[in-house]
Amino acid sequence: MNEQDWDIETLAVRAGQVRTPEGEHSDPIFMTSSYVFANAAEAEARFKGDSVGNIYSRFTNPTVRTFEHRLAAMEGGESCVATASGMAAILSTCLALLQSGDHIVSSRSIFGSTVILFNKYLARYGIQTSYADQTDLSTWEAAILPNTKILFLETPSNPLIEVADIKALAELAHKHGCLLVVDNCFCTPALQRPLEMGADIVIHSATKYIDGQGRGLGGAVVGNKKWVGEEVFGFIRTAGPSMSPFNAWLFLTGLETLSLRMQMHSARALELAVHLFDHPKVKRVHYPGLPQHPQHLLARAQQAAFGGVLAFEVEGGKQAAWKVIDSTKLLSITANLGDTKTTITHPATTTHGRLSAEERAQAGISDGLIRIAVGFESMKDIKADLASGLDD
């Protein structure tokens, strides 16, 4: 059987593995910074790119390479470059593909650190960003300028779980000669494959669901051989925001169970969303698995399931939201997500706390908003833990 004919579950456990002469069944960890050449001529050929092989683990490491190969295969991409974190993946993509005078159009519904990266740091180097409504295609088209090079979004978004039409945005981007970059962190390739819908580049924070255990930091960029395999890889090779071999090994083991975990996360998040939707103290639930969600039908069309993250709003603003959060004893109060333990956070003061009140309002992040990433505890226990703050 050829690898390109395998289903995603098979790719997750088999793709990219190259056994050493030791005959190991599991993927090995190559904890080495450098590699020995047979002679000076081989060293020269490697450095010049005339022959393929390991040079230095900043940009060539067998464990990292296996992770890159496997994730690219699962996303349906030609190339993958692993990075030190999800934010490093976004930064590397922007600095590899943009230059001073270029312009980004981004969804307003993105992670707070990404907003800071665009508005504060990229702007210092002459790369400007405009923002569009995640779900209103007309606002994207209105924001595109002659110097726009990238359209950027997360779908589903963080923390309001808004779903964007990837196919429509890809058509718009290509009509204007732009690249569509999609952060696929909340779905992973187990639930959504943006490249198949026309996206050019996919971004991952491997820290989240790809790991699935909350153990290590990492990111990845997936796309074609030119933009990712040459340009982003060239940036990583020179600038060095690289993934460690140990973390790559963690993520390889995470990929093996990704499809199973994402289905379980999704099923439990849907059950909790239905439960919260009927609660008298809950003003609104943001979860695309609910028929009442404005992008429910779109999510059903482009995702295999609805994901493990939901958000809900309570009456009473920050004080009421903090009361719910602080009343929990089982759920973990942490801004991270994607592992087996259910996490709860207050986006307005954590993940999006560095944004101004005006920026949060534009993104729809109210003081009463709470985000939950549903883990694998008993649903009875999760509901009971939330009831301690909601039912008083």
Secondary structure, 3 states (H helix, E strand, C coil): CCHHHCCHHHHHHHCCCCCCCCCCCCCCCCCCCECCCCCHHHHHHHHHCCCCCCCECCCCCHHHHHHHHHHHHHHCCCEEEEECCHHHHHHHHHHHHCCCCCEEEEECCCCHHHHHHHHHHHHHCCCEEEEECCCCHHHHHHHCCCCEEEEEEECCCCCCCCCCCHHHHHHHHHHCCCEEEEECCCCHHHHCCHHHHCCCEEEEECCCCCCCCCCCCCEEEEECHHHHHHHHHHHHHHHCCCCCHHHHHHHHHHHHCHHHHHHHHHHHHHHHHHHHHCCCCEEEEECCCCCCCCCHHHHHHHCCCCCCEEEEEECCHHHHHHHHHHHCCCCEECCCCCCCCCEEECHHHCCCCCCCHHHHHHCCCCCCEEEEECCCCCHHHHHHHHHHHHCC
